[in-house]
Amino acid sequence: MSLAAIVNRILLPTGIQLRKANSDQGFWSSDKEFMTLYKEIAPYTLVGLHKSFMLYQCARFAAQHLVGDVAQLGVYKGGSAKMIAECFKETDRKVYLFDTFEGLPGDGEGEAGMFNDVQFAEVETRLSPYKNVEFRKGFFPDTAQGLEGRKFSFVYLDGDMYESEKDGLNFFYPRLVPGGIIMLDDYESPKWVGVKRAVDEFTNETGVAAIHTAYWQCAIIKPPLG
Ligand SMILES: C[S@@+](CC[C@H](N)C(=O)[O-])C[C@H]1O[C@@H](n2cnc3c(N)ncnc32)[C@H](O)[C@@H]1O
């Protein structure tokens, strides 16, 4: 038995565990499909390993058990979008991808134009194997026009800024099917504090609960009878 294993055995009742820094040896590493996909998308996403695994699990759940379209706000280079599209490729659901593809719209909170180091054509190519993907290029929520009648099963909001996330919640939650999931990135990020403000305001206004994950994301699940 290694020294780390002996120390971990002693520490077991405390809940503290020794783990190599940046180790990817969590339970996700035994999910071969996920790990293969993650390695493929990692160069094109800011969503790290742990958050990607949460995203993957929720998207897979929605793909297997729910009916309704899919959306992502905040696509950037398309890595996490590819992970989502992969989960829904065997379905007939539309996957709507919203982004300016010219960086953050400025509202005084984010740095306007941040994340503009992206070529839209490259993102299109990256997502081209998925025939059910539809790009909505431009400023959200303007780009949601025409989707008012759609129902959604899974939505990933990664727009960083208060306005974008609040607009996303206001648009998608009423259109979420019972059991449907809206995941948000950066909920507890010390940089993108507007995300928490948007979620907390939304949950206070609506009485809907948000589940906080260990890696700064949170998820809002529409109650099955809500
Ligand atoms: C952090 S990046 C997204 C990262 C991406 N999910 C990934 O996998 O790397 C945030 C993106 O949100 C987009 N964005 C934020 N607010 C937006 C809005 N209101 N309309 C369109 N795009 C927006 C920005 O253009 C930027 O590309």
The ligand as an SDF file (V2000), in Angstrom:
LIG
                    3D

 27 29  0  0  0  0  0  0  0  0999 V2000
  -16.8120   32.2420  -21.3330 C   0  0  0  0  0  0  0  0  0  0  0  0
  -17.2410   32.3700  -22.9950 S   0  0  0  0  0  0  0  0  0  0  0  0
  -18.0520   30.8230  -23.2500 C   0  0  0  0  0  0  0  0  0  0  0  0
  -17.1300   29.6440  -23.0960 C   0  0  0  0  0  0  0  0  0  0  0  0
  -17.6220   28.3760  -23.7630 C   0  0  0  0  0  0  0  0  0  0  0  0
  -18.8330   27.8530  -23.1670 N   0  0  0  0  0  0  0  0  0  0  0  0
  -16.5650   27.3080  -23.7930 C   0  0  0  0  0  0  0  0  0  0  0  0
  -16.9200   26.1280  -23.8580 O   0  0  0  0  0  0  0  0  0  0  0  0
  -15.3710   27.6570  -23.7870 O   0  0  0  0  0  0  0  0  0  0  0  0
  -18.5920   33.4940  -22.9650 C   0  0  0  0  0  0  0  0  0  0  0  0
  -19.2280   33.7150  -24.3290 C   0  0  0  0  0  0  0  0  0  0  0  0
  -20.5080   34.2930  -24.1190 O   0  0  0  0  0  0  0  0  0  0  0  0
  -20.8020   35.1290  -25.2260 C   0  0  0  0  0  0  0  0  0  0  0  0
  -21.9060   36.0290  -24.7970 N   0  0  0  0  0  0  0  0  0  0  0  0
  -22.0840   36.5590  -23.5710 C   0  0  0  0  0  0  0  0  0  0  0  0
  -23.2210   37.2740  -23.5350 N   0  0  0  0  0  0  0  0  0  0  0  0
  -23.7880   37.1780  -24.7680 C   0  0  0  0  0  0  0  0  0  0  0  0
  -24.9940   37.6970  -25.3500 C   0  0  0  0  0  0  0  0  0  0  0  0
  -25.8530   38.4540  -24.6610 N   0  0  0  0  0  0  0  0  0  0  0  0
  -25.2530   37.3920  -26.6260 N   0  0  0  0  0  0  0  0  0  0  0  0
  -24.4160   36.6030  -27.3490 C   0  0  0  0  0  0  0  0  0  0  0  0
  -23.2560   36.1000  -26.8590 N   0  0  0  0  0  0  0  0  0  0  0  0
  -22.9420   36.3770  -25.5760 C   0  0  0  0  0  0  0  0  0  0  0  0
  -19.4730   35.7870  -25.5500 C   0  0  0  0  0  0  0  0  0  0  0  0
  -19.4280   36.2160  -26.8870 O   0  0  0  0  0  0  0  0  0  0  0  0
  -18.4660   34.6560  -25.2600 C   0  0  0  0  0  0  0  0  0  0  0  0
  -18.1160   33.9580  -26.4190 O   0  0  0  0  0  0  0  0  0  0  0  0
  1  2  1  0
  2  3  1  0
  2 10  1  0
  3  4  1  0
  4  5  1  0
  5  6  1  0
  5  7  1  0
  7  8  2  0
  7  9  1  0
 10 11  1  0
 11 12  1  0
 11 26  1  0
 12 13  1  0
 13 14  1  0
 13 24  1  0
 14 15  1  0
 14 23  1  0
 15 16  2  0
 16 17  1  0
 17 18  1  0
 17 23  2  0
 18 19  1  0
 18 20  2  0
 20 21  1  0
 21 22  2  0
 22 23  1  0
 24 25  1  0
 24 26  1  0
 26 27  1  0
M  CHG  2   2   1   9  -1
M  END
$$$$
